[in-house]
């Protein structure tokens, strides 16, 4: 009897593991595609600047359009996810990314580039509310921290792959061919997601009465939601500067080659992914996630100041960027667990949509802000700015953690 029960329990555990791994892998694949598209334009800035005679500020505006549209759309997409289900919304977003790349490949003016960036922003807007809703609905609680970790890692892989892929194809062929090749990625991903659509089945939409106290918009009155938004905004401003102009600033500040500067950015993203693996285990075993976030960002900020000073030899650029990325990555899973604790039941899509619109808002501000700094000829200030925004984000993380603990039921 006991042996039979143990066998059944073991089989059930194996089935749950496979199901969790399948969902985490599919959602991670979609998220990596989204992040790849964050940088298809930034990676081509040298070619676009030459082709259209653009300033760094104008190039930064392309990123601003992308992320403003994505941020506004993301807040709205959260409501759509809770209404019609995450799977449909996710499929739409992946398809729109492919359409945007084709539009950009055919652009013959700066206005057309802005239009292509707008379409890409529409596609990108759905991923966080759809992804996190699927993870929360389809992944067992015991593996949720690791699901968040893989989700973040896949995004960083997308960020790391985009510059290498786009610059390689643009160098071998041209920038239009690079964008046309990029359009193939979401088409392939969409086919994989559709073939595995049963694993991504959404929960039935909750009735309006179950949306939480105050109705569908009641969650907007929670201070923790807006502190999470502020946290994402501040960290994203810093990230936007590194993404758009990090390699260019490194090349100017340390007189290193474009290849080494680009490789340093890739090292930043890959090390960040490694940090998220570590952060997944830290998040699964910790309760005070804000402390993990604070320590990780304090380390990243200190290293960014050292990098911006320009005192060290050029060969240190790559390991320093990798160390900054690792520290930033460690904070990722704990950050997502903080948000989960702040989300009311049945409002996951809406909360993640609004909170993660802070990410897009910050990424829309960072490129033009740091582009103006680059136009003024101060590449070192880019890294000082990164450190400043990371330090400011620590205060919001501590505020979120303190508010969540104060609201939690007290054990007797």
Secondary structure, 3 states (H helix, E strand, C coil): CHHHHHHHHHHHHHHHHHHHHHHHHHHHHHHHHHHHHHCCCHHHHHHHHHHHCCCHHHHHHHHHHHHHHHHHHHHHHHHHHHHHCHHHHHHHHHHHHHHHHHHHHCCCCHHHHHHHHHHHHHHHCCHHHHHHHHHHHHCCHHHHHHHHHHHHHHHHHHHHHHHHHHHHHHHHCCHHHHHHHHHHHHHHHHHHHHHCHHHHCCCCCCCHHHCCCCHHHHHHHCHHHHHHHHHHHHHHHHHHHHHHHHHHHHHHHHCCCHHHHHHHHHHHHHHHHHHHHHHHHHHHHCCCHHHHHHHHHHHHHHHHHHHHHCCCCCCHHHHHHHHHHHHHHHHHHHHHHHHHHHCCCCCHHHHHHHHHHHHHHHHHHHHHHHHHHHHCCCHHHHHHHHHHHHHHHHHHHHHHHHHHHHHCCCCC
